[in-house]
C-alpha cells in the first residue's frame, strides 16, 4: 500500500488534465477517411512513431511485473528487453515492404503475399487473441495493480478493483473511439517521457538507498548474469538464443499492435527513423523497470524492507523511498503505461475488424461509413474488455501465468510465414496458408495439454510435448513450420510475378531499390550502429 498525500493527488490530477487536453486536441481533428482514423492519414513523423511504439510496448507488466521478475530471477528476462536490434530489423528489413504496399494491416499484407484464406485466418486468430489475452489481461492487471498499489479496498461498498478496471477502460476508450489512431499516438507521445522520468527517479533513489550499484549487484549474486546454464529449467542459454528471437521477431516485426505505427509514417525515412528512436527508448526498460526488483532484493537483504513476494517489489519501493509528490509522479507513470497499452489494443483490434472483415466483404463501403464502423468496433472491444473482467477475476492467475507461454506458442508459425515470405519468392501461397494453420495447431496442442495438467511426469508423447522447456518447444515449432513450408513449396505453384512485385527481396523493381536507397542516410546508419554497440556493451557487462 502507498500512502498518498494531497500533493500526490494534485500531480495525478494535473497529468490527467494534460492528457485530457492532448486527447481533446487530437479528437478535434476530423477524420474524414479510414486512412485518417486508423493511420493518422499516413502523416506521422518519426518522433511520433518512435514514442508510440515504446509507450504501446510498456504496460503494467513492465512497471510492476518486470520489477517482480527482477526480484525473482534477476537479469533472466532482460533478453526480451534488449531487443532494440529486432526493432531495427523492422525498420531496415521489413518496413520497406510494409510501407510500400500501403496496407492497413498485417493480415492484408499476408493476402498480398499469399492468399485471401491466409489473411482471414491470421485476422481471426489475431483479433481473438487480442480480446481474450492482451485486452483482458491488461484490464485485469490494471484494476488489480491500482487496487494493490493505492491500498484502496472499496469505495461506497464497491470493490476498488472494479472501479479501477472499468474506469481505465472507459477513460481510455472515450478518446480512442473518438480520436482513433491520432488520439492514441499523440497521447502516447505524452505518456512516454512520463513513464521514463517516474521510473528513473525510483531507480536513482533506490540505488542511493542500497549503497550504490555495486552493492545491489553483489547482493543479487548470480542473478546479475544474463546467461544461465543449459540445465536451467526455465531459461537455458540455448533456448534463450533462439526462443527469445522468435518471440521478439513476431512481436516487433509482424504484430499489428506494433507495426501499425510504422504504417502511419509520412515517408519511408520517417518509418525507419521511428524504429531507430524506438530502439533507443527500448534500451531503457532493463534499467528502469527490471532493476527496481533487484534493488528491492538488496534492500531486503539489508533489512530496510520486508520483501514478502517478488511482485511486492514495486509498491514497496514506491512507498518506502519516494517523497510526497514523487509518489504521485510514479503512479502517473503507472497510469500512463496502462492507458497507452489499452489504447493501442483497442485501436489495433478495431483496425483488424474494420479492414480485414468489414471492408473486405463490403468493398463498396464509403470512407465515412468505415470511420463509423471503426468507432463502433473500438467501442465493442471496450465493452468486451469490461465484460471479460469477471472471468479474469476468476481465472486471472492462470491466464496471466500462461500469457508468456501463449505468445511462445502463437509466435513461431506467424514468424516463419512472414520471414520466409519476404526473404524468398519461391515460397508458395499454399505454403504460407499451411504454415499459419500448422503453426497455430501445434502451438494450441501444447497449450491444451498444459491446461489439462500434462507435464514431464505424465509420460508418453503428450507428456513429452507438455514437459519440454517452453523456449525449446517454441524453437522446435518454428523449425518444423519452416521445413513444412519449404516442402509444400516444392510441390505447389508459386505466386505470379505480378502478385509478388515489391513484396520480396527477389521481386523488388529498380524503382523500389532507388526509393529504398534514397531513404537511407548516414544519420540512420550512425544511430543504428550506436544502438547495436550499446546492446553489445550491456551483454558484455552482465554476461
C-alpha angles and dihedrals in degrees: 000000000000118000107225125206129202088260091056092052090049090055091050091048092050091051093050090048093051091044090050091051091051091049091048092052090050093046091052090066105090115233106216098170138034088248089059094048100043103027106024088251087295088282101117117134124221096258091054092048095047097048091044093052090051096045092046090054095051115081137152089287088068101049095038109010097044090048087053090050090050090054093048105037105009114212096355094107094041089095089074090050093049095063098112087119090061090052086054088054087057091053100041103033111023107025093071090060096041097044095042092052090059092219123159097211141025092241087056089056089050089056091051091050100036128001143315089248090058089052093051093048094048092045092051098048091043094051094045093047091050094052098039100038117014099034096037096044092047091050093046093046091046094055093042095047095047090049092049097042096045093040093223112146100183145343120213090350093305120119107253089223089072094043093050096042097047092039092056092047095048095044093048093040094056097061093035092054094045101037104031120196093341092061091044095052097042094049090046090053086058094043097050097069091043089055092052098041095049093047094045091054090052092050095047093050090044094055090046092052093048095050100259141307094293093056092049091050092048095050092050092057117186092357089082089074121095097206122066129193124270088251093061105119095215109024112027108173095238091053090048093053095056106019097052091049093051093049092043094048091051092048100042102032107032111021116105089218090069106020094056088076096060090045087064093059120126091220142009089251092054091048092054094042089050089060090047091054089047088050091058093047092047090062089069104067095073090059103033102033106026100036094062088069091053090046089053090053090053093048090048091052089051091051094243094120137015107236101196094172136003093248090058091066097092100046091042093055092046094050094042105040109028126086124220113293094022089068088057090050092054091048087050087055089052091050090048091053093050096045096045091052093047094047092051092048093049094049096043092049092049091049092053093050097043099044103030099040115014100038093037094056094035102039094165093063112128121244091245090054091049090055089051091048089048091054091046091049091050090049090050092053089049090053092046089052090055094045091050094057095084091055091045089053088057100038101020097113094054095042093047090048091053096043095094090043091052090053091051089054098045097043105063099062095045092044092052093049094051096040096050092038094060098035098051134031089198092077105100130224091247091051091055093050094047091045091057094048096043094047092049094047093048091048095048091047090064092043091054091049091051092049089047089057102253118151141157091289092057092079128209128063094309091052091050092050094047094040098051116109108268094235092049091049090050090053093045091050090052093049093049091049092050092049091047092051092050092049093048090048090057093061104033130068118262125232120275121263089248092058094046096046108133095352101096136035091249094052100049114127125223088256090054092051092047092051090049092050092048091054093058126086141169088258090063094047094046095052092043089055091047093053092048091047092051090049091051090048092053091050090049094051096046098033 
